[in-house]
Amino acid sequence: MGEHKRYIFPMAALGLVTALNVLAASTSLRMHLTLNRSSQGNTTPQDIMQLPIHVHPAALTVETTDHYGLDAEAEWSSLMPSGHGFGFVRFDPHSRPWEPSVYHQLHCLSTLRQFFVHGAANMSQWHMDHCLNHLRQAILCNADTTLEPSYIYRLSDNTSTSAASGIGVVHTCADWTQVRSFVEENQIQYTGVPLILS
């Protein structure tokens, strides 16, 4: 039990920062795009860079929770849309699948969580490095400027430092439930279309 307690604060901080990043990342999903239907299955990133929906704002008050702990595999899995596990969407039956960044980021956060649970022996070093780098860049890209009050935190060596917990702070986010609904409806529309096209 003591071994896991050592990781609670870093994991909580990483989880909080990533959750805020995921919510901030969703705000960029506001743009309506016209899909290039003439691409005949050769849809490129230039054709579509965002989900073609207007995502409404939502508020999130950061709070502590007994959920989404290190060993809560089912709870972490529940964050992903049902259907094709990573939240992939399609815009025609012949195009490649696309993954909204919010689900890539959640996958990466869960991958780091699994590292803390299972250790490095079961993890690909490339995948771990990729996920850490992906989350770092996503957090920087979305630069959440919500202000969090600081407090004085006494360290084990009896010195003090300032820290911010973020608890109780309200963030303006994109409505992640709306994004999930779009993804799940899209996946139903393309039921039976394999993720990998031959």
N, C-alpha and C positions, 0 to 999 in steps of 0.2 A: 504494500500500500504506500509506503514512504517513497518508493521509487517513482510511482505515478504522480504523487503530490508535487514532486520537483518539476514536472512538466506542465502542471495545471495553468500557472500564470502565463508562460510563453505560448501555450496552445490557445488559451483564452484570448490573449492579445492578438495572436495570428488569426484566430477565428473571427474576432471582432473586426479587425482591419480588413480582412478579406470579405466578410459579410457587407461591410460598408462599401467596399470597392464594387462588389457585385451589384449592389443596389445603385451605386453611382453609374456603373457601366450601363445599366439598363436605361438610364436617362437619355443615352445617345440613340435609343431606338425610336425616336419621334418622327423621323423623316419618312414621308411617303415616296416610294420609288415606283417608276414604271418599269416593269420587267421586260427585258428584251425577249419577246416570244419568238422572234425569228431565228434564234440561235440554234434551233433544232438539236437541243441537248448539249450544246457546247457552252453553257452558261459560264461566264467568267466573273471574277470579282469586280470587274468594271461594270458588269450588268446589274449587280445587286450587292450593296455593301451593308445594308441594314434590313431588318424585317420590315415588310411593307405595311406597317400599322402605326397609328399614333398612340403612343403609350402615355396614359394619364399619370399625373403625379400621385404619390402616396407618401405617407409619413411613417417613419419607423422610430420608435423610442427604444434606445439601446437599454437592455435589461439583462440581469443575470438569469440563468436558466439551469435546470438540472438535466436538460435535454442536450443532444448533440455532443455527448462526451466522447472520449477516445474510443470506447468500446461499443458505441451506439450505432452499429452497422446499419440496422434497419432505418433509423432516423436519418442518417446521412443519405441513404439510398432514396428516401422519400422526397428529398429535395429535387431530384431529377424527374423530368416528365415521364409518364408511363409511355410505353411504346419502345422505340429504338433508343435504349438506354442513355445515350449522351445528349438527347434533345435535338437530334438532327432534323432538318426540314428540307423540303424539296419544293421547286417551283414549276417543274414539269417532270413527267415520268422518266424522261431520258437524261435528266441532268444529274450531276453529282450531288450528294447531300451536303448541306451546310450546317454548321453548328453555331448557334448564338453564343457569343463569348461568355455570357453569364454561366452557361452550363459547362463550358470548358474550364472556367475558373473554379466552379464548385467541384468538378472532377479533380482538379489539381489540389485543391484544399483537402479533399478527402484522401488523395494519394499521400500527401504529407502526414495526415492523421494516421494513415495505415503504417507509415514509417515508424511513428512513435509506438504503435501497438506491436508490430511484428518485427521491427528492426530492419537493418540494411540487407540482411541475407536474402530476404524475399523481394527486394526491390531492385529495379534497374537503375543504375547510377545515372544513365542518360535521362530516364524519365523523371527522376527526382530533380536533376539540374534543370530540365525543361520546365517543370512545374514551378519551381522556385523563381526562375527567370520570367516565366509568363505572368505569375502573380505580381512580381515586382513591377513589371512594365505596365500591367493593367492598373495597379494602384496609382502609379505616377501619372498615367494617361488621364485618369478620372479625377485626380487631385481634389478630393472632397475637402472643402474649405469650412465645413461646419466647425464652430469653435467649441472646445471641450474644456471645462474648468479644471484647473490643476489642484492637487492636494499635496500635503507633505507626507512622504512615505519613509518610515524608519527602517533602515537596512539592518542586517544581522550584526554588522560590526558597530552598531549604535550610532552611525552617521545617518544623515537625512538627505533626501533628494526630493525634487518635485516630480510628480507624475500625474497623468490624466487617465482616469478609468473609462471615461465616456459613458458611464452608467447614468441613465436618466436624460441623456441628450437626445433631442429630436432631430432627425435627419430628413430632408426632403429627398425622396427617391422616385424611381419609376415604379409603376405598379407591376411588381414581379408576377402577381397572379394573372394579370392580363397577358404577359409574355408567355407564361406557362400554358394558358388556355389556347393561345394562338398556335404554339408548337404542337400541343396534343391534337388539336383539330386538323392541323396540317398533316400530322402523321396518320390520322384516320383516313384522310383523303388519299394518301399514297400507300395504304395497307396493301401488302403483297408485292410491292416494288422492293427488290433487294437493295441493301445499302451499297453493295459493291456491284456495279454494272459491268458485265463482260463485254 
